[in-house]
Structures are given as structure tokens and as C-alpha cells.
Amino acid sequence: MQGWQTFIAWAVSKLIGVTPTASHLESLAPEDLSPTLDPVVTAMQQYPMQTVAAINTVLFEHHGYNRMQLHGNPRDAQLSSVLDNGAGHPTALAVLYMEVARRLGSPMVVQLLEGGRQCVIWPEHGGLSAQGEDFVIDPYSQGALYSRAEASYNGNMLPVAELFDVDLSSQTGLQAASRREVLAAMLAAVRDSHWCRAVGCHPEPALMTPIDVQVAASGKVQPLEGFDVARALAAAERRLLLLPKSR
């Protein structure tokens, strides 16, 4: 246990220098880090669980990143705002988490649930295992680990699996999203937030007024005009460019 804690303390001290923030995200290039991080990369690839613990410490304790306070703020899905304000949409926090891991030479992938309203991530190569169990990471819950084996243990499913009807108990149940799908999920969050502001509906996903032509023309919503409508349309158009077959 002492060696495990020592590794995390050492890893945290190295990670603080490579975690992106608004002030130096543009200037900090991965190739500039490689000379000083080679030993870190090697060690963290060998100890993935300790790496996750170190990333969690730096992101959520040192930098204070956390889940968004309320639904309906489009800035929570915009990385520049997340870096400034510290609060983010699930997919935005997943992207931030994966970027830190990538800079450490431990790339991760993400599975989007409910169109990106929730997600889990795991190492791209080798998975995440400890004591014979496989795990996935929830970046929206400060890097909490979910055991995939628990998904079907004694009929009790993992909360994420139960809520979103996703089988995480087998390798085939994990489906990594493409970069286009990740960007589309963030654009969908921006679109939905501006739409809710435009029509004056509740921003909770289960309560929001559906984005539908018939709804817009029904007279049951506020006049569709102004800044929020334009922003919602812009996000929808960009999302359609990424995923032409999506709604």
C-alpha cells in the first residue's frame, strides 16, 4: 500500500504539469512533453489503476473540475468554457480526461450513453483490470470506477448499465465512439440548451420540449427568433455535417 501511494504522489506531481488549462492549452504541445515524460509514460502504462487514481487527483482535486450544476447551459459542452469555469457536460469531461491520458501515452476511448448525456471510458489498449475484475471509468462522477462484472452479478446490474440498458459485463458490450460521434454529442448538448432557451421549456432531457417542426409550428412555444434559435440551428447544422444520417 505504501508503494502504491508513493507512485500516485509521484505521478500527481508529474501530471500537474501536463493537465490542460485555459491559460496554456494552446502552447502545450505533446511533442514538447516527451523528453521529460518518458519515464512517467512507461510507469503509467505498467500501472493503469494507479494512473487513473493520479489523473483523478489532478483533475478533480487539484484543478477542481466537476459536473455541471444544471442542465441548459450551452457553455458546459464547450471545452474552452469548461477549462475556464471547471464545470462540464459528461462528454466534455470525458474529452478532457482522455486528453490528459493521451498526453501520458495511455490513450483512452469512450462509449456514449443516451447520445452523450452519460458516458464511460477505458484504456484503448489492454483495458483496466485489478484483481481479476475489469473496470470502466465515469468521468462525470470524478473518475469513479464501475466494475463490469457487477453488471450481471446475482441479477443486480451496474447503475449505468441498468439506467441506459447497456451490457458492460462483456467485452462486446463496449463500443468505442468515433471522434465524429463525440463531437456530435457535444454539439447536441449545445443545440438542446439553446433550443430550451428559445422555446422556454425545461432543460432536463426528460422534460424538454422535443425538437420538432410540428412543435415549432404548433403555437405552444414562444416565438422562435433571436440569438438562441440561431445558435441552436448552427449547432444542429454542424452536427449534421459530422453525422449526415443522424437526426
C-alpha positions as CSV (number, residue, x, y, z in Angstrom):
1,M,0.0,0.0,0.0
2,Q,2.8,2.4,0.8
3,G,4.4,1.8,-2.6
4,W,1.1,2.4,-4.3
5,Q,0.6,5.7,-2.5
6,T,4.1,6.7,-3.3
7,F,3.6,6.0,-7.0
8,I,0.4,8.1,-7.0
9,A,2.1,11.0,-5.3
10,W,5.0,10.9,-7.8
11,A,2.5,10.6,-10.7
12,V,0.4,13.5,-9.5
13,S,3.5,15.8,-9.3
14,K,4.2,15.0,-12.9
15,L,0.6,15.2,-14.1
16,I,0.1,18.7,-12.8
17,G,2.4,20.0,-15.4
18,V,0.7,18.3,-18.3
19,T,-3.0,18.8,-17.4
20,P,-4.5,21.4,-19.8
21,T,-5.9,24.6,-18.5
22,A,-7.3,27.6,-20.4
23,S,-4.1,29.6,-20.0
24,H,-1.7,27.2,-21.6
25,L,-3.8,24.7,-23.6
26,E,-2.7,26.1,-26.9
27,S,1.0,26.4,-26.1
28,L,1.5,23.0,-24.5
29,A,2.2,20.6,-27.4
30,P,2.5,16.8,-26.7
31,E,5.9,16.7,-28.5
32,D,7.2,19.3,-26.1
33,L,6.4,17.0,-23.2
34,S,8.1,13.8,-24.4
35,P,11.7,14.4,-23.2
36,T,10.6,14.9,-19.6
37,L,7.7,12.5,-19.5
38,D,9.2,9.3,-21.0
39,P,9.8,7.7,-17.5
40,V,6.3,8.8,-16.5
41,V,4.7,7.3,-19.6
42,T,6.5,4.0,-19.1
43,A,5.5,3.7,-15.5
44,M,1.9,4.7,-16.0
45,Q,1.4,2.2,-18.8
46,Q,2.6,-0.5,-16.4
47,Y,0.2,0.6,-13.6
48,P,-3.1,1.7,-15.2
49,M,-5.2,1.7,-12.0
50,Q,-2.7,3.9,-10.2
51,T,-2.6,6.1,-13.3
52,V,-6.4,6.6,-13.1
53,A,-6.1,7.5,-9.4
54,A,-3.4,10.1,-10.2
55,I,-5.5,11.6,-13.1
56,N,-8.5,11.8,-10.8
57,T,-6.4,13.6,-8.1
58,V,-5.1,16.1,-10.5
59,L,-8.3,16.8,-12.5
60,F,-10.9,16.7,-9.7
61,E,-8.9,17.7,-6.6
62,H,-6.1,19.8,-7.8
63,H,-7.9,21.6,-10.7
64,G,-11.4,21.2,-9.3
65,Y,-13.2,20.0,-12.4
66,N,-16.7,18.8,-11.7
67,R,-20.1,18.0,-13.2
68,M,-22.3,20.8,-14.5
69,Q,-24.6,22.4,-11.9
70,L,-27.8,22.4,-14.0
71,H,-28.9,21.4,-17.5
72,G,-29.4,24.1,-20.0
73,N,-26.1,26.0,-20.1
74,P,-24.5,25.5,-23.6
75,R,-21.1,26.6,-22.2
76,D,-20.9,23.3,-20.2
77,A,-20.4,21.5,-23.5
78,Q,-17.8,23.9,-24.8
79,L,-14.2,22.9,-23.8
80,S,-12.9,26.4,-23.6
81,S,-15.6,27.3,-21.0
82,V,-15.1,24.0,-19.1
83,L,-11.4,24.9,-18.8
84,D,-12.3,28.4,-17.6
85,N,-15.1,27.5,-15.2
86,G,-14.4,23.9,-14.1
87,A,-17.9,22.6,-14.7
88,G,-18.7,20.4,-17.7
89,H,-21.1,18.2,-19.6
90,P,-20.4,14.5,-19.3
91,T,-18.9,14.3,-22.8
92,A,-16.8,17.4,-22.3
93,L,-15.3,16.0,-19.1
94,A,-14.7,12.7,-20.9
95,V,-12.8,14.5,-23.7
96,L,-10.7,16.4,-21.1
97,Y,-9.9,13.1,-19.2
98,M,-8.9,11.4,-22.4
99,E,-6.7,14.2,-23.5
100,V,-4.7,14.1,-20.2
101,A,-4.4,10.3,-20.6
102,R,-3.3,10.6,-24.2
103,R,-0.5,13.1,-23.2
104,L,0.7,10.4,-20.8
105,G,0.9,7.8,-23.5
106,S,-2.2,5.9,-22.3
107,P,-4.9,6.8,-24.8
108,M,-8.5,6.0,-23.8
109,V,-11.7,5.6,-25.7
110,V,-15.3,6.4,-24.7
111,Q,-18.7,4.8,-25.1
112,L,-21.6,7.3,-25.3
113,L,-24.8,6.5,-23.5
114,E,-28.0,8.3,-24.2
115,G,-26.4,10.3,-27.0
116,G,-23.6,11.5,-24.8
117,R,-25.7,12.5,-21.8
118,Q,-23.7,10.0,-19.9
119,C,-20.5,8.0,-20.9
120,V,-17.9,5.6,-19.7
121,I,-14.2,5.5,-20.8
122,W,-11.5,2.9,-20.6
123,P,-7.9,2.4,-21.9
124,E,-7.7,1.8,-25.6
125,H,-5.1,-0.9,-25.2
126,G,-5.2,-3.5,-22.6
127,G,-8.4,-2.5,-20.7
128,L,-8.5,-1.6,-17.0
129,S,-8.2,-4.6,-14.6
130,A,-7.4,-5.2,-11.0
131,Q,-7.6,-8.5,-9.0
132,G,-9.3,-10.3,-11.9
133,E,-12.0,-7.7,-12.5
134,D,-12.5,-5.3,-15.4
135,F,-13.5,-1.7,-14.9
136,V,-14.7,1.3,-16.8
137,I,-14.3,5.0,-15.7
138,D,-17.1,7.5,-15.2
139,P,-15.5,10.9,-15.8
140,Y,-18.8,12.7,-14.8
141,S,-18.5,11.2,-11.3
142,Q,-14.9,12.4,-10.7
143,G,-13.4,9.3,-12.3
144,A,-15.4,6.7,-10.4
145,L,-14.7,3.1,-11.4
146,Y,-17.5,0.7,-12.3
147,S,-16.9,-3.0,-12.3
148,R,-18.2,-4.6,-15.5
149,A,-18.6,-7.9,-13.6
150,E,-21.1,-6.3,-11.3
151,A,-23.4,-5.6,-14.3
152,S,-25.0,-9.0,-14.0
153,Y,-23.9,-10.3,-10.6
154,N,-26.8,-12.0,-8.9
155,G,-29.2,-10.2,-11.1
156,N,-28.1,-6.8,-9.8
157,M,-27.0,-4.6,-12.7
158,L,-24.5,-1.8,-12.6
159,P,-26.3,1.5,-12.3
160,V,-25.1,2.8,-15.7
161,A,-26.0,-0.4,-17.4
162,E,-29.4,-0.6,-15.8
163,L,-30.3,3.0,-16.4
164,F,-29.2,3.0,-20.1
165,D,-29.8,-0.6,-21.0
166,V,-26.1,-1.2,-21.8
167,D,-24.4,-4.5,-21.1
168,L,-21.0,-3.8,-19.7
169,S,-20.4,-7.3,-18.4
170,S,-18.7,-8.5,-21.7
171,Q,-16.1,-7.0,-24.0
172,T,-18.7,-7.0,-26.8
173,G,-20.8,-4.6,-24.8
174,L,-18.2,-1.9,-25.0
175,Q,-18.4,0.1,-28.2
176,A,-15.9,3.0,-28.6
177,A,-17.4,6.1,-30.2
178,S,-15.6,7.8,-33.1
179,R,-14.3,11.3,-32.9
180,R,-17.2,12.4,-35.0
181,E,-19.7,10.9,-32.6
182,V,-18.0,12.6,-29.6
183,L,-18.1,16.0,-31.3
184,A,-21.7,15.4,-32.4
185,A,-22.7,14.6,-28.8
186,M,-21.2,17.9,-27.6
187,L,-22.9,19.8,-30.4
188,A,-26.2,18.1,-29.5
189,A,-25.8,19.4,-25.9
190,V,-25.2,22.9,-27.2
191,R,-28.2,22.6,-29.6
192,D,-30.5,21.4,-26.9
193,S,-29.5,24.1,-24.4
194,H,-30.2,26.9,-26.9
195,W,-33.4,25.3,-28.1
196,C,-34.7,25.1,-24.5
197,R,-33.9,28.8,-24.0
198,A,-35.6,29.7,-27.3
199,V,-38.8,27.9,-26.6
200,G,-38.8,28.5,-22.8
201,C,-39.0,24.8,-21.9
202,H,-37.4,22.9,-19.0
203,P,-33.8,21.9,-19.9
204,E,-33.9,18.5,-18.2
205,P,-33.6,15.9,-21.0
206,A,-36.7,14.0,-19.8
207,L,-38.7,17.2,-19.6
208,M,-37.6,19.3,-22.5
209,T,-39.9,20.1,-25.4
210,P,-39.0,17.9,-28.4
211,I,-37.1,19.5,-31.2
212,D,-39.7,19.0,-33.9
213,V,-41.1,21.0,-36.8
214,Q,-44.7,20.3,-35.6
215,V,-43.9,21.5,-32.1
216,A,-42.3,24.7,-33.5
217,A,-45.4,25.4,-35.7
218,S,-48.0,24.4,-33.0
219,G,-48.1,27.8,-31.3
220,K,-47.5,26.1,-28.0
221,V,-44.0,27.5,-27.7
222,Q,-42.6,31.0,-27.6
223,P,-41.8,32.7,-30.9
224,L,-38.7,31.1,-32.4
225,E,-36.4,34.0,-33.1
226,G,-33.3,35.6,-31.7
227,F,-29.9,34.6,-30.7
228,D,-30.7,31.2,-29.1
229,V,-32.6,30.0,-32.2
230,A,-29.6,31.0,-34.4
231,R,-27.2,29.2,-32.1
232,A,-29.4,26.1,-31.9
233,L,-29.6,25.9,-35.7
234,A,-25.9,26.4,-36.1
235,A,-25.1,23.6,-33.7
236,A,-27.7,21.3,-35.5
237,E,-26.2,22.1,-38.9
238,R,-22.6,21.3,-37.7
239,R,-23.8,18.1,-36.1
240,L,-25.5,17.1,-39.4
241,L,-22.2,17.6,-41.2
242,L,-20.5,15.2,-38.8
243,L,-23.2,12.6,-38.9
244,P,-25.3,13.1,-42.1
245,K,-27.6,10.1,-41.2
246,S,-28.4,11.3,-37.7
247,R,-31.5,13.3,-36.5
